[in-house]
Amino acid sequence: MITFTTNYGDIEIELDMQTAPVSCKNFLRYCREGFYEGTIFHRVIKGFMVQGGGFDADMQELPTHAAIVNEANRGLKNIKGTIAMARTDAPHSATAQFFINLENNDFLDHRATTNAGWGYAVFGAVTAGMDVVKKIERVRTTSILGHDDVPREPIIIEKVSVNMD
């Protein structure tokens, strides 16, 4: 169980180590290193997802570890309340950024081992705090430094607690 303490409230996440071990270990590494503390939810799209884990409150991108293999082909689906790895157009480019699905986003699921069909790897789910996620969804957004859908007021991950049994 991971708890993100944000300036909007707490979000609890349970990881699926069995199905997405690479993504989970990667996410845990960033959590344990304190990487996410002080980062923001920098992309919020109503009815779609909230994204975080890569920028500070000044919209400066943070340096990350190497990219990981994409586990979207392991069967987990991008359904409401799941957390998945964000990436570029290249399928195996995920590093630290993640997103929480606000709805069922099946178009993000694995369909084929091609660039277009690879999908986005789900590695866990929000178990408490979806009300906080929905509160984040409702914020007003703007464009900042070439990035769209950025909350006007920073939504900051203040603390990360890791409680793995």
C-alpha positions as semicolon CSV with decimal commas, in nm:
position;residue;x (nm);y (nm);z (nm)
1;M;0,000;0,000;0,000
2;I;0,127;0,344;-0,097
3;T;-0,021;0,663;0,045
4;F;0,024;0,992;-0,136
5;T;-0,044;1,281;0,099
6;T;-0,136;1,575;-0,122
7;N;-0,252;1,930;-0,052
8;Y;-0,597;1,799;-0,161
9;G;-0,602;1,494;0,069
10;D;-0,470;1,137;0,080
11;I;-0,474;0,884;-0,204
12;E;-0,408;0,519;-0,119
13;I;-0,279;0,286;-0,390
14;E;-0,251;-0,091;-0,385
15;L;0,003;-0,241;-0,623
16;D;-0,045;-0,559;-0,828
17;M;0,303;-0,709;-0,784
18;Q;0,193;-1,043;-0,934
19;T;0,075;-0,910;-1,269
20;A;0,297;-0,605;-1,318
21;P;0,618;-0,669;-1,120
22;V;0,848;-0,445;-1,329
23;S;0,614;-0,144;-1,311
24;C;0,549;-0,198;-0,939
25;K;0,918;-0,230;-0,850
26;N;0,994;0,080;-1,057
27;F;0,716;0,280;-0,886
28;L;0,823;0,158;-0,541
29;R;1,181;0,261;-0,611
30;Y;1,072;0,618;-0,685
31;C;0,844;0,617;-0,379
32;R;1,118;0,490;-0,145
33;E;1,372;0,737;-0,284
34;G;1,136;1,025;-0,203
35;F;1,129;1,121;-0,571
36;Y;0,756;1,197;-0,579
37;E;0,762;1,425;-0,274
38;G;0,729;1,780;-0,401
39;T;0,609;1,673;-0,747
40;I;0,271;1,780;-0,879
41;F;-0,024;1,642;-1,070
42;H;0,071;1,834;-1,384
43;R;-0,196;1,712;-1,627
44;V;-0,567;1,691;-1,550
45;I;-0,823;1,602;-1,815
46;K;-1,184;1,576;-1,696
47;G;-1,345;1,242;-1,773
48;F;-1,010;1,088;-1,865
49;M;-0,719;1,092;-1,618
50;V;-0,495;1,284;-1,378
51;Q;-0,120;1,255;-1,436
52;G;0,173;1,317;-1,205
53;G;0,520;1,212;-1,106
54;G;0,749;1,411;-1,329
55;F;0,739;1,784;-1,262
56;D;0,792;2,015;-0,967
57;A;0,564;2,310;-0,884
58;D;0,764;2,533;-1,123
59;M;0,689;2,287;-1,409
60;Q;1,052;2,180;-1,424
61;E;1,088;1,818;-1,536
62;L;1,287;1,603;-1,296
63;P;1,565;1,361;-1,396
64;T;1,463;0,995;-1,382
65;H;1,607;0,645;-1,392
66;A;1,614;0,449;-1,717
67;A;1,290;0,355;-1,891
68;I;1,126;0,021;-1,815
69;V;0,964;-0,251;-2,023
70;N;0,594;-0,195;-2,092
71;E;0,375;-0,453;-1,914
72;A;0,047;-0,349;-2,078
73;N;0,036;-0,695;-2,239
74;R;-0,008;-0,869;-1,902
75;G;-0,388;-0,839;-1,887
76;L;-0,460;-0,548;-1,652
77;K;-0,713;-0,302;-1,793
78;N;-0,727;0,079;-1,778
79;I;-1,050;0,095;-1,580
80;K;-1,175;0,365;-1,345
81;G;-0,952;0,399;-1,040
82;T;-0,650;0,212;-1,176
83;I;-0,301;0,358;-1,187
84;A;-0,086;0,314;-1,496
85;M;0,254;0,418;-1,626
86;A;0,263;0,728;-1,844
87;R;0,500;0,723;-2,139
88;T;0,584;0,887;-2,469
89;D;0,472;0,747;-2,806
90;A;0,745;0,483;-2,774
91;P;0,592;0,179;-2,598
92;H;0,886;0,109;-2,365
93;S;0,958;0,466;-2,254
94;A;0,790;0,483;-1,909
95;T;1,006;0,614;-1,625
96;A;0,851;0,791;-1,324
97;Q;0,527;0,946;-1,450
98;F;0,197;0,776;-1,381
99;F;-0,172;0,848;-1,423
100;I;-0,495;0,755;-1,249
101;N;-0,784;0,662;-1,477
102;L;-1,098;0,867;-1,406
103;E;-1,314;0,644;-1,627
104;N;-1,287;0,315;-1,812
105;N;-1,030;0,395;-2,081
106;D;-1,018;0,072;-2,280
107;F;-0,856;0,252;-2,576
108;L;-0,540;0,261;-2,358
109;D;-0,531;-0,119;-2,321
110;H;-0,288;-0,347;-2,504
111;R;-0,417;-0,457;-2,846
112;A;-0,103;-0,554;-3,041
113;T;0,275;-0,557;-3,011
114;T;0,305;-0,253;-3,238
115;N;0,381;0,107;-3,143
116;A;0,016;0,205;-3,192
117;G;-0,130;-0,101;-3,020
118;W;0,099;-0,156;-2,725
119;G;-0,107;0,030;-2,464
120;Y;-0,037;0,171;-2,118
121;A;0,066;-0,058;-1,832
122;V;-0,170;-0,067;-1,534
123;F;0,010;-0,170;-1,216
124;G;-0,236;-0,102;-0,933
125;A;-0,549;0,072;-0,817
126;V;-0,667;0,346;-0,585
127;T;-0,820;0,176;-0,280
128;A;-0,907;0,494;-0,089
129;G;-0,912;0,858;-0,185
130;M;-1,099;0,848;-0,516
131;D;-1,291;1,143;-0,372
132;V;-0,957;1,328;-0,365
133;V;-0,883;1,221;-0,723
134;K;-1,230;1,343;-0,830
135;K;-1,163;1,674;-0,650
136;I;-0,840;1,706;-0,851
137;E;-1,038;1,630;-1,169
138;R;-1,255;1,937;-1,108
139;V;-0,972;2,194;-1,090
140;R;-0,936;2,465;-1,350
141;T;-0,647;2,413;-1,590
142;T;-0,435;2,624;-1,821
143;S;-0,127;2,599;-2,045
144;I;0,213;2,655;-1,886
145;L;0,552;2,641;-2,058
146;G;0,410;2,451;-2,354
147;H;0,217;2,199;-2,142
148;D;-0,163;2,184;-2,167
149;D;-0,417;2,081;-1,900
150;V;-0,198;2,204;-1,612
151;P;-0,385;2,290;-1,290
152;R;-0,384;2,666;-1,228
153;E;-0,288;2,603;-0,864
154;P;-0,027;2,331;-0,796
155;I;-0,161;1,999;-0,667
156;I;0,141;1,880;-0,472
157;I;0,238;1,533;-0,353
158;E;0,370;1,640;-0,013
159;K;0,455;1,300;0,134
160;V;0,473;0,938;0,021
161;S;0,431;0,652;0,269
162;V;0,516;0,294;0,173
163;N;0,357;0,016;0,378
164;M;0,437;-0,318;0,219
165;D;0,351;-0,624;0,431
